[in-house]
Amino acid sequence: MLTNIHDEIINNMLNKQKTLGIFLDLKKAFDSIDIDILIDKLSYYGINGPYQHLISSYLTERKSFTYVNNTYSECNNVKYGVPQGSVIGPILFLLYINDIQAISDKCKIYCFADDTSIFCSADNYNDLETQANNALTKVYKWLCINKLTLNFDKTNFIIFSKRPPNINLNLHIGDTKIKNVASTKYLGLNIKQDMKWQIHINNVINKLNQLIPIFYSIRNIISTEKKLIIYNALVTSKINYGLELYGRKNTKWLCLLQKTQNKLLKILFQKNILYSTNSLHYNLKILKVIDLQKLRLALLIFDNKINLIIKTKYTLRDKMNIALTSDAYQYINKISDSAIIVWNDLPSRIKIIENRNLFKKMAIENYLNNY
């Protein structure tokens, strides 16, 4: 979903379309669901008969009470909310809010759990403001009908532009004005109005630096195998999240992230500061940041190869290559274009592999052999 949103924003910026994103924060979303409304919506999605009855019995007749200073409160029925911590809870929540995506035919509404965003585009800012406010009016009405409320302090919007736009848009939901911000956090990523990623990369670096004292304290008492498990859990997971978005240009911030990765590896695996970085990565079979990003882009193509082949075409030079638009190399901003270039650079012996795990293994070996 994030890759689709990113490419759509970049497309609009390249086509000089005015674009904004509104990021809604639902207040206590999972606890605010009206159970009666949810059960009615199940019928709309074809969940009827014994299946609806099963879910209804799971949600209803739940009771709660409080216990303070050896005193119990009265036991009352829970009329709102889905049980959190369950597998079905998030699914029920998504079924509850899914129809919000259909309320506007001008703006696109994306839902991911309780993170809801609205993206609008128009030829000029006047039309953009009108379009966004019309969508917000419908969203506010939907929220009222479905008994959900917004956390207005965390609800904001961004006007996407290569340079800070000299414009003041007034967006309202109900009687509340929405804040215009230069950057915001959405789905764990720090998104800026110019779609550059220095804030997010800096935040990742700060989180990784917090691991330094931990790595110093454990490096003498655990085996190499356990060190690799800890490294992948605490470091690779943080670097990998959103890497296909923020890692496609070798900026000074990405170089700082690479230096941080190298530092953590040398501390954890007890290597001298002058030890060869290439040897370290090769011996541990750990990809550098830029190659981790290439791997994620290659897997993006692998997972969507059939659709991409249908939409584009193979080049004559190599039947396993995917053709790009003529201006793709000039505007190497879209994730889809970046991914195709990474894919085309892979050896044909890797591109013909059909098993995902084997493809990933061979692609990693290909990048490691360059160290």
LODRENTI-507086 format. One record per residue (C-alpha): residue number from 0; residue in three letters; x, y, z. Coordinates in nm, 2 decimals. Layout:
BEGIN
+-----+------+--------+--------+--------+
: seq : type :   east :  north :     up :
+-----+------+--------+--------+--------+
: NUM :  ALA :      X :      Y :      Z :
...
+-----+------+--------+--------+--------+
# end
This chain:
BEGIN
+-----+------+--------+--------+--------+
: seq : type :   east :  north :     up :
+-----+------+--------+--------+--------+
:   0 :  MET :   0.00 :   0.00 :   0.00 :
:   1 :  LEU :   0.28 :   0.24 :   0.09 :
:   2 :  THR :   0.45 :   0.19 :  -0.24 :
:   3 :  ASN :   0.13 :   0.26 :  -0.43 :
:   4 :  ILE :   0.07 :   0.58 :  -0.23 :
:   5 :  HIS :   0.43 :   0.69 :  -0.29 :
:   6 :  ASP :   0.42 :   0.63 :  -0.66 :
:   7 :  GLU :   0.09 :   0.81 :  -0.70 :
:   8 :  ILE :   0.22 :   1.12 :  -0.51 :
:   9 :  ILE :   0.54 :   1.12 :  -0.72 :
:  10 :  ASN :   0.33 :   1.09 :  -1.04 :
:  11 :  ASN :   0.12 :   1.38 :  -0.95 :
:  12 :  MET :   0.43 :   1.59 :  -0.86 :
:  13 :  LEU :   0.59 :   1.51 :  -1.20 :
:  14 :  ASN :   0.27 :   1.60 :  -1.38 :
:  15 :  LYS :   0.24 :   1.92 :  -1.18 :
:  16 :  GLN :  -0.08 :   1.81 :  -1.01 :
:  17 :  LYS :  -0.15 :   1.97 :  -0.67 :
:  18 :  THR :  -0.17 :   1.69 :  -0.42 :
:  19 :  LEU :  -0.23 :   1.67 :  -0.05 :
:  20 :  GLY :  -0.27 :   1.39 :   0.21 :
:  21 :  ILE :  -0.49 :   1.40 :   0.51 :
:  22 :  PHE :  -0.39 :   1.17 :   0.80 :
:  23 :  LEU :  -0.68 :   1.08 :   1.03 :
:  24 :  ASP :  -0.62 :   0.95 :   1.38 :
:  25 :  LEU :  -0.92 :   0.76 :   1.52 :
:  26 :  LYS :  -0.96 :   0.79 :   1.90 :
:  27 :  LYS :  -0.95 :   0.45 :   2.08 :
:  28 :  ALA :  -1.06 :   0.30 :   1.75 :
:  29 :  PHE :  -1.08 :  -0.07 :   1.85 :
:  30 :  ASP :  -1.27 :   0.02 :   2.17 :
:  31 :  SER :  -1.52 :   0.24 :   2.00 :
:  32 :  ILE :  -1.68 :   0.00 :   1.75 :
:  33 :  ASP :  -2.05 :  -0.04 :   1.80 :
:  34 :  ILE :  -2.12 :  -0.41 :   1.81 :
:  35 :  ASP :  -2.48 :  -0.38 :   1.67 :
:  36 :  ILE :  -2.36 :  -0.18 :   1.37 :
:  37 :  LEU :  -2.07 :  -0.43 :   1.31 :
:  38 :  ILE :  -2.31 :  -0.73 :   1.31 :
:  39 :  ASP :  -2.53 :  -0.55 :   1.06 :
:  40 :  LYS :  -2.23 :  -0.48 :   0.83 :
:  41 :  LEU :  -2.14 :  -0.85 :   0.84 :
:  42 :  SER :  -2.46 :  -0.92 :   0.64 :
:  43 :  TYR :  -2.35 :  -0.67 :   0.38 :
:  44 :  TYR :  -2.03 :  -0.87 :   0.32 :
:  45 :  GLY :  -2.22 :  -1.20 :   0.29 :
:  46 :  ILE :  -2.16 :  -1.32 :   0.65 :
:  47 :  ASN :  -2.50 :  -1.46 :   0.74 :
:  48 :  GLY :  -2.66 :  -1.75 :   0.91 :
:  49 :  PRO :  -2.45 :  -1.96 :   1.15 :
:  50 :  TYR :  -2.13 :  -1.76 :   1.08 :
:  51 :  GLN :  -2.29 :  -1.43 :   1.17 :
:  52 :  HIS :  -2.44 :  -1.60 :   1.48 :
:  53 :  LEU :  -2.10 :  -1.73 :   1.58 :
:  54 :  ILE :  -1.94 :  -1.39 :   1.56 :
:  55 :  SER :  -2.23 :  -1.23 :   1.73 :
:  56 :  SER :  -2.21 :  -1.47 :   2.02 :
:  57 :  TYR :  -1.84 :  -1.40 :   2.04 :
:  58 :  LEU :  -1.89 :  -1.02 :   2.06 :
:  59 :  THR :  -2.20 :  -1.00 :   2.28 :
:  60 :  GLU :  -2.27 :  -1.08 :   2.64 :
:  61 :  ARG :  -1.92 :  -0.98 :   2.74 :
:  62 :  LYS :  -1.90 :  -0.82 :   3.08 :
:  63 :  SER :  -1.65 :  -0.60 :   3.26 :
:  64 :  PHE :  -1.59 :  -0.47 :   3.61 :
:  65 :  THR :  -1.32 :  -0.29 :   3.80 :
:  66 :  TYR :  -1.15 :  -0.38 :   4.12 :
:  67 :  VAL :  -1.01 :  -0.11 :   4.34 :
:  68 :  ASN :  -0.91 :  -0.12 :   4.71 :
:  69 :  ASN :  -1.07 :  -0.46 :   4.77 :
:  70 :  THR :  -1.40 :  -0.34 :   4.62 :
:  71 :  TYR :  -1.57 :  -0.47 :   4.30 :
:  72 :  SER :  -1.78 :  -0.25 :   4.08 :
:  73 :  GLU :  -2.10 :  -0.37 :   3.92 :
:  74 :  CYS :  -2.06 :  -0.61 :   3.63 :
:  75 :  ASN :  -2.20 :  -0.45 :   3.31 :
:  76 :  ASN :  -2.23 :  -0.56 :   2.95 :
:  77 :  VAL :  -1.97 :  -0.44 :   2.70 :
:  78 :  LYS :  -2.16 :  -0.28 :   2.41 :
:  79 :  TYR :  -1.86 :  -0.14 :   2.23 :
:  80 :  GLY :  -1.53 :  -0.26 :   2.10 :
:  81 :  VAL :  -1.38 :  -0.58 :   1.96 :
:  82 :  PRO :  -1.15 :  -0.80 :   2.18 :
:  83 :  GLN :  -0.79 :  -0.69 :   2.13 :
:  84 :  GLY :  -0.51 :  -0.94 :   2.12 :
:  85 :  SER :  -0.72 :  -1.18 :   1.92 :
:  86 :  VAL :  -0.66 :  -1.28 :   1.56 :
:  87 :  ILE :  -1.01 :  -1.19 :   1.45 :
:  88 :  GLY :  -1.02 :  -0.85 :   1.62 :
:  89 :  PRO :  -0.83 :  -0.65 :   1.35 :
:  90 :  ILE :  -1.03 :  -0.83 :   1.08 :
:  91 :  LEU :  -1.36 :  -0.73 :   1.24 :
:  92 :  PHE :  -1.23 :  -0.37 :   1.27 :
:  93 :  LEU :  -1.14 :  -0.36 :   0.90 :
:  94 :  LEU :  -1.49 :  -0.49 :   0.81 :
:  95 :  TYR :  -1.63 :  -0.21 :   1.02 :
:  96 :  ILE :  -1.45 :   0.07 :   0.86 :
:  97 :  ASN :  -1.40 :  -0.07 :   0.50 :
:  98 :  ASP :  -1.70 :   0.12 :   0.35 :
:  99 :  ILE :  -1.54 :   0.45 :   0.43 :
: 100 :  GLN :  -1.33 :   0.41 :   0.11 :
: 101 :  ALA :  -1.65 :   0.44 :  -0.10 :
: 102 :  ILE :  -1.77 :   0.77 :   0.03 :
: 103 :  SER :  -1.57 :   0.99 :  -0.21 :
: 104 :  ASP :  -1.52 :   0.95 :  -0.59 :
: 105 :  LYS :  -1.28 :   1.24 :  -0.61 :
: 106 :  CYS :  -1.03 :   1.15 :  -0.34 :
: 107 :  LYS :  -0.87 :   0.82 :  -0.26 :
: 108 :  ILE :  -0.91 :   0.68 :   0.10 :
: 109 :  TYR :  -0.67 :   0.42 :   0.23 :
: 110 :  CYS :  -0.73 :   0.22 :   0.55 :
: 111 :  PHE :  -0.46 :   0.02 :   0.73 :
: 112 :  ALA :  -0.60 :  -0.09 :   1.07 :
: 113 :  ASP :  -0.69 :   0.23 :   1.25 :
: 114 :  ASP :  -0.46 :   0.45 :   1.03 :
: 115 :  THR :  -0.68 :   0.61 :   0.77 :
: 116 :  SER :  -0.56 :   0.86 :   0.51 :
: 117 :  ILE :  -0.72 :   1.06 :   0.23 :
: 118 :  PHE :  -0.53 :   1.17 :  -0.08 :
: 119 :  CYS :  -0.66 :   1.44 :  -0.31 :
: 120 :  SER :  -0.52 :   1.59 :  -0.63 :
: 121 :  ALA :  -0.64 :   1.87 :  -0.86 :
: 122 :  ASP :  -0.51 :   2.12 :  -1.12 :
: 123 :  ASN :  -0.50 :   2.41 :  -0.88 :
: 124 :  TYR :  -0.51 :   2.48 :  -0.51 :
: 125 :  ASN :  -0.86 :   2.62 :  -0.51 :
: 126 :  ASP :  -1.00 :   2.30 :  -0.66 :
: 127 :  LEU :  -0.78 :   2.10 :  -0.42 :
: 128 :  GLU :  -0.92 :   2.28 :  -0.12 :
: 129 :  THR :  -1.28 :   2.23 :  -0.23 :
: 130 :  GLN :  -1.23 :   1.87 :  -0.31 :
: 131 :  ALA :  -1.06 :   1.79 :   0.02 :
: 132 :  ASN :  -1.33 :   1.97 :   0.22 :
: 133 :  ASN :  -1.60 :   1.79 :   0.04 :
: 134 :  ALA :  -1.44 :   1.46 :   0.12 :
: 135 :  LEU :  -1.39 :   1.56 :   0.49 :
: 136 :  THR :  -1.76 :   1.66 :   0.51 :
: 137 :  LYS :  -1.85 :   1.31 :   0.40 :
: 138 :  VAL :  -1.59 :   1.15 :   0.63 :
: 139 :  TYR :  -1.73 :   1.34 :   0.93 :
: 140 :  LYS :  -2.08 :   1.23 :   0.85 :
: 141 :  TRP :  -1.96 :   0.87 :   0.82 :
: 142 :  LEU :  -1.78 :   0.89 :   1.15 :
: 143 :  CYS :  -2.09 :   1.02 :   1.33 :
: 144 :  ILE :  -2.31 :   0.75 :   1.18 :
: 145 :  ASN :  -2.06 :   0.48 :   1.28 :
: 146 :  LYS :  -2.00 :   0.64 :   1.63 :
: 147 :  LEU :  -1.63 :   0.69 :   1.58 :
: 148 :  THR :  -1.43 :   1.00 :   1.68 :
: 149 :  LEU :  -1.11 :   1.16 :   1.58 :
: 150 :  ASN :  -0.81 :   1.26 :   1.79 :
: 151 :  PHE :  -0.78 :   1.61 :   1.64 :
: 152 :  ASP :  -0.44 :   1.68 :   1.80 :
: 153 :  LYS :  -0.29 :   1.40 :   1.59 :
: 154 :  THR :  -0.50 :   1.46 :   1.27 :
: 155 :  ASN :  -0.32 :   1.67 :   1.01 :
: 156 :  PHE :  -0.25 :   1.72 :   0.64 :
: 157 :  ILE :   0.05 :   1.77 :   0.41 :
: 158 :  ILE :   0.06 :   1.96 :   0.08 :
: 159 :  PHE :   0.31 :   1.76 :  -0.13 :
: 160 :  SER :   0.55 :   1.97 :  -0.33 :
: 161 :  LYS :   0.92 :   1.98 :  -0.42 :
: 162 :  ARG :   0.95 :   2.32 :  -0.25 :
: 163 :  PRO :   0.75 :   2.45 :   0.05 :
: 164 :  PRO :   0.42 :   2.58 :  -0.12 :
: 165 :  ASN :   0.33 :   2.94 :  -0.06 :
: 166 :  ILE :  -0.03 :   2.86 :   0.01 :
: 167 :  ASN :  -0.26 :   2.84 :   0.31 :
: 168 :  LEU :  -0.54 :   2.59 :   0.27 :
: 169 :  ASN :  -0.82 :   2.58 :   0.52 :
: 170 :  LEU :  -0.94 :   2.23 :   0.58 :
: 171 :  HIS :  -1.21 :   2.15 :   0.83 :
: 172 :  ILE :  -1.38 :   1.84 :   0.97 :
: 173 :  GLY :  -1.69 :   1.93 :   1.15 :
: 174 :  ASP :  -1.61 :   2.26 :   1.33 :
: 175 :  THR :  -1.24 :   2.18 :   1.38 :
: 176 :  LYS :  -0.97 :   2.31 :   1.16 :
: 177 :  ILE :  -0.70 :   2.06 :   1.06 :
: 178 :  LYS :  -0.34 :   2.15 :   1.10 :
: 179 :  ASN :  -0.11 :   2.18 :   0.80 :
: 180 :  VAL :   0.23 :   2.02 :   0.87 :
: 181 :  ALA :   0.55 :   1.98 :   0.68 :
: 182 :  SER :   0.60 :   1.62 :   0.80 :
: 183 :  THR :   0.40 :   1.36 :   0.98 :
: 184 :  LYS :   0.43 :   1.00 :   1.09 :
: 185 :  TYR :   0.22 :   0.75 :   0.89 :
: 186 :  LEU :   0.24 :   0.37 :   0.92 :
: 187 :  GLY :   0.57 :   0.40 :   1.10 :
: 188 :  LEU :   0.74 :   0.62 :   0.84 :
: 189 :  ASN :   0.82 :   0.99 :   0.87 :
: 190 :  ILE :   0.67 :   1.14 :   0.55 :
: 191 :  LYS :   0.78 :   1.49 :   0.44 :
: 192 :  GLN :   0.61 :   1.73 :   0.20 :
: 193 :  ASP :   0.89 :   1.70 :  -0.05 :
: 194 :  MET :   0.89 :   1.31 :  -0.02 :
: 195 :  LYS :   1.25 :   1.31 :   0.10 :
: 196 :  TRP :   1.35 :   1.09 :   0.39 :
: 197 :  GLN :   1.62 :   1.25 :   0.60 :
: 198 :  ILE :   1.39 :   1.28 :   0.90 :
: 199 :  HIS :   1.30 :   0.91 :   0.89 :
: 200 :  ILE :   1.65 :   0.79 :   0.83 :
: 201 :  ASN :   1.78 :   1.01 :   1.12 :
: 202 :  ASN :   1.51 :   0.85 :   1.34 :
: 203 :  VAL :   1.63 :   0.50 :   1.24 :
: 204 :  ILE :   1.99 :   0.59 :   1.31 :
: 205 :  ASN :   1.89 :   0.72 :   1.66 :
: 206 :  LYS :   1.71 :   0.40 :   1.74 :
: 207 :  LEU :   2.00 :   0.19 :   1.62 :
: 208 :  ASN :   2.25 :   0.39 :   1.83 :
: 209 :  GLN :   2.05 :   0.31 :   2.14 :
: 210 :  LEU :   2.16 :  -0.05 :   2.08 :
: 211 :  ILE :   2.53 :   0.02 :   2.12 :
: 212 :  PRO :   2.55 :  -0.03 :   2.51 :
: 213 :  ILE :   2.34 :  -0.34 :   2.48 :
: 214 :  PHE :   2.58 :  -0.49 :   2.21 :
: 215 :  TYR :   2.88 :  -0.41 :   2.42 :
: 216 :  SER :   2.73 :  -0.58 :   2.72 :
: 217 :  ILE :   2.64 :  -0.91 :   2.54 :
: 218 :  ARG :   2.91 :  -0.95 :   2.29 :
: 219 :  ASN :   3.14 :  -1.15 :   2.52 :
: 220 :  ILE :   2.88 :  -1.39 :   2.66 :
: 221 :  ILE :   2.68 :  -1.53 :   2.36 :
: 222 :  SER :   2.77 :  -1.73 :   2.05 :
: 223 :  THR :   2.80 :  -1.60 :   1.69 :
: 224 :  GLU :   2.48 :  -1.78 :   1.60 :
: 225 :  LYS :   2.28 :  -1.60 :   1.88 :
: 226 :  LYS :   2.45 :  -1.27 :   1.79 :
: 227 :  LEU :   2.31 :  -1.31 :   1.43 :
: 228 :  ILE :   1.96 :  -1.38 :   1.57 :
: 229 :  ILE :   1.98 :  -1.07 :   1.79 :
: 230 :  TYR :   2.12 :  -0.85 :   1.51 :
: 231 :  ASN :   1.85 :  -0.95 :   1.27 :
: 232 :  ALA :   1.58 :  -0.90 :   1.53 :
: 233 :  LEU :   1.70 :  -0.56 :   1.65 :
: 234 :  VAL :   1.88 :  -0.41 :   1.36 :
: 235 :  THR :   1.78 :  -0.56 :   1.03 :
: 236 :  SER :   1.41 :  -0.53 :   1.12 :
: 237 :  LYS :   1.45 :  -0.15 :   1.18 :
: 238 :  ILE :   1.65 :  -0.10 :   0.86 :
: 239 :  ASN :   1.42 :  -0.31 :   0.64 :
: 240 :  TYR :   1.09 :  -0.14 :   0.73 :
: 241 :  GLY :   1.01 :   0.10 :   0.44 :
: 242 :  LEU :   1.36 :   0.06 :   0.29 :
: 243 :  GLU :   1.23 :   0.03 :  -0.06 :
: 244 :  LEU :   1.10 :   0.39 :  -0.02 :
: 245 :  TYR :   1.37 :   0.57 :   0.17 :
: 246 :  GLY :   1.68 :   0.37 :   0.04 :
: 247 :  ARG :   1.67 :   0.43 :  -0.33 :
: 248 :  LYS :   1.91 :   0.72 :  -0.34 :
: 249 :  ASN :   2.26 :   0.71 :  -0.20 :
: 250 :  THR :   2.22 :   1.04 :   0.00 :
: 251 :  LYS :   2.45 :   1.15 :   0.28 :
: 252 :  TRP :   2.18 :   1.03 :   0.52 :
: 253 :  LEU :   2.19 :   0.68 :   0.38 :
: 254 :  CYS :   2.57 :   0.69 :   0.41 :
: 255 :  LEU :   2.53 :   0.77 :   0.78 :
: 256 :  LEU :   2.29 :   0.48 :   0.81 :
: 257 :  GLN :   2.55 :   0.25 :   0.65 :
: 258 :  LYS :   2.82 :   0.37 :   0.89 :
: 259 :  THR :   2.58 :   0.30 :   1.18 :
: 260 :  GLN :   2.52 :  -0.05 :   1.05 :
: 261 :  ASN :   2.90 :  -0.11 :   1.02 :
: 262 :  LYS :   2.96 :   0.02 :   1.37 :
: 263 :  LEU :   2.70 :  -0.20 :   1.52 :
: 264 :  LEU :   2.84 :  -0.51 :   1.34 :
: 265 :  LYS :   3.20 :  -0.44 :   1.45 :
: 266 :  ILE :   3.09 :  -0.39 :   1.81 :
: 267 :  LEU :   2.87 :  -0.70 :   1.83 :
: 268 :  PHE :   3.11 :  -0.93 :   1.65 :
: 269 :  GLN :   3.42 :  -0.78 :   1.83 :
: 270 :  LYS :   3.60 :  -0.65 :   1.52 :
: 271 :  ASN :   3.86 :  -0.37 :   1.52 :
: 272 :  ILE :   3.74 :  -0.04 :   1.38 :
: 273 :  LEU :   3.99 :  -0.08 :   1.09 :
: 274 :  TYR :   3.86 :  -0.42 :   1.00 :
: 275 :  SER :   3.75 :  -0.45 :   0.64 :
: 276 :  THR :   3.38 :  -0.37 :   0.61 :
: 277 :  ASN :   3.34 :  -0.58 :   0.30 :
: 278 :  SER :   3.50 :  -0.88 :   0.46 :
: 279 :  LEU :   3.28 :  -0.84 :   0.77 :
: 280 :  HIS :   2.96 :  -0.83 :   0.56 :
: 281 :  TYR :   3.07 :  -1.11 :   0.33 :
: 282 :  ASN :   3.18 :  -1.35 :   0.62 :
: 283 :  LEU :   2.86 :  -1.29 :   0.82 :
: 284 :  LYS :   2.64 :  -1.30 :   0.51 :
: 285 :  ILE :   2.48 :  -0.97 :   0.60 :
: 286 :  LEU :   2.39 :  -0.73 :   0.32 :
: 287 :  LYS :   2.48 :  -0.36 :   0.33 :
: 288 :  VAL :   2.19 :  -0.11 :   0.34 :
: 289 :  ILE :   2.20 :  -0.03 :  -0.03 :
: 290 :  ASP :   2.19 :  -0.40 :  -0.12 :
: 291 :  LEU :   1.92 :  -0.48 :   0.13 :
: 292 :  GLN :   1.72 :  -0.22 :  -0.05 :
: 293 :  LYS :   1.79 :  -0.38 :  -0.39 :
: 294 :  LEU :   1.68 :  -0.71 :  -0.25 :
: 295 :  ARG :   1.35 :  -0.57 :  -0.13 :
: 296 :  LEU :   1.29 :  -0.41 :  -0.47 :
: 297 :  ALA :   1.38 :  -0.73 :  -0.65 :
: 298 :  LEU :   1.13 :  -0.92 :  -0.43 :
: 299 :  LEU :   0.87 :  -0.66 :  -0.51 :
: 300 :  ILE :   0.91 :  -0.75 :  -0.88 :
: 301 :  PHE :   0.92 :  -1.12 :  -0.81 :
: 302 :  ASP :   0.59 :  -1.11 :  -0.61 :
: 303 :  ASN :   0.42 :  -0.90 :  -0.89 :
: 304 :  LYS :   0.60 :  -1.04 :  -1.19 :
: 305 :  ILE :   0.29 :  -1.17 :  -1.37 :
: 306 :  ASN :   0.10 :  -0.84 :  -1.34 :
: 307 :  LEU :   0.40 :  -0.63 :  -1.45 :
: 308 :  ILE :   0.46 :  -0.85 :  -1.75 :
: 309 :  ILE :   0.10 :  -0.80 :  -1.86 :
: 310 :  LYS :   0.11 :  -0.43 :  -1.81 :
: 311 :  THR :   0.46 :  -0.37 :  -1.98 :
: 312 :  LYS :   0.66 :  -0.58 :  -2.22 :
: 313 :  TYR :   0.98 :  -0.77 :  -2.24 :
: 314 :  THR :   1.28 :  -0.61 :  -2.41 :
: 315 :  LEU :   1.42 :  -0.79 :  -2.72 :
: 316 :  ARG :   1.77 :  -0.80 :  -2.57 :
: 317 :  ASP :   1.67 :  -1.02 :  -2.28 :
: 318 :  LYS :   1.34 :  -1.20 :  -2.25 :
: 319 :  MET :   1.36 :  -1.18 :  -1.87 :
: 320 :  ASN :   1.39 :  -0.80 :  -1.87 :
: 321 :  ILE :   1.09 :  -0.57 :  -1.82 :
: 322 :  ALA :   1.07 :  -0.26 :  -2.03 :
: 323 :  LEU :   1.06 :   0.09 :  -1.88 :
: 324 :  THR :   0.89 :   0.40 :  -2.00 :
: 325 :  SER :   1.13 :   0.63 :  -2.19 :
: 326 :  ASP :   1.16 :   0.89 :  -1.91 :
: 327 :  ALA :   1.20 :   0.64 :  -1.62 :
: 328 :  TYR :   1.57 :   0.68 :  -1.60 :
: 329 :  GLN :   1.53 :   1.06 :  -1.60 :
: 330 :  TYR :   1.28 :   1.05 :  -1.32 :
: 331 :  ILE :   1.41 :   0.76 :  -1.10 :
: 332 :  ASN :   1.17 :   0.85 :  -0.82 :
: 333 :  LYS :   0.89 :   0.59 :  -0.86 :
: 334 :  ILE :   0.94 :   0.27 :  -0.67 :
: 335 :  SER :   0.80 :   0.07 :  -0.96 :
: 336 :  ASP :   1.07 :   0.21 :  -1.20 :
: 337 :  SER :   1.35 :   0.16 :  -0.94 :
: 338 :  ALA :   1.24 :  -0.20 :  -0.89 :
: 339 :  ILE :   1.24 :  -0.28 :  -1.26 :
: 340 :  ILE :   1.59 :  -0.14 :  -1.30 :
: 341 :  VAL :   1.71 :  -0.35 :  -1.01 :
: 342 :  TRP :   1.54 :  -0.65 :  -1.16 :
: 343 :  ASN :   1.69 :  -0.60 :  -1.50 :
: 344 :  ASP :   2.04 :  -0.58 :  -1.35 :
: 345 :  LEU :   2.01 :  -0.93 :  -1.20 :
: 346 :  PRO :   2.17 :  -1.22 :  -1.39 :
: 347 :  SER :   1.92 :  -1.42 :  -1.60 :
: 348 :  ARG :   2.00 :  -1.73 :  -1.40 :
: 349 :  ILE :   1.84 :  -1.57 :  -1.10 :
: 350 :  LYS :   1.55 :  -1.41 :  -1.27 :
: 351 :  ILE :   1.43 :  -1.75 :  -1.41 :
: 352 :  ILE :   1.40 :  -1.90 :  -1.06 :
: 353 :  GLU :   1.04 :  -1.96 :  -0.96 :
: 354 :  ASN :   1.08 :  -2.05 :  -0.59 :
: 355 :  ARG :   1.07 :  -1.74 :  -0.38 :
: 356 :  ASN :   1.31 :  -1.86 :  -0.11 :
: 357 :  LEU :   1.56 :  -1.99 :  -0.36 :
: 358 :  PHE :   1.53 :  -1.66 :  -0.56 :
: 359 :  LYS :   1.60 :  -1.46 :  -0.24 :
: 360 :  LYS :   1.90 :  -1.68 :  -0.15 :
: 361 :  MET :   2.06 :  -1.65 :  -0.49 :
: 362 :  ALA :   2.00 :  -1.28 :  -0.50 :
: 363 :  ILE :   2.17 :  -1.23 :  -0.16 :
: 364 :  GLU :   2.47 :  -1.44 :  -0.29 :
: 365 :  ASN :   2.48 :  -1.22 :  -0.60 :
: 366 :  TYR :   2.51 :  -0.91 :  -0.39 :
: 367 :  LEU :   2.75 :  -1.06 :  -0.14 :
: 368 :  ASN :   2.99 :  -1.16 :  -0.42 :
: 369 :  ASN :   3.05 :  -0.79 :  -0.50 :
: 370 :  TYR :   3.21 :  -0.73 :  -0.16 :
+-----+------+--------+--------+--------+
# end
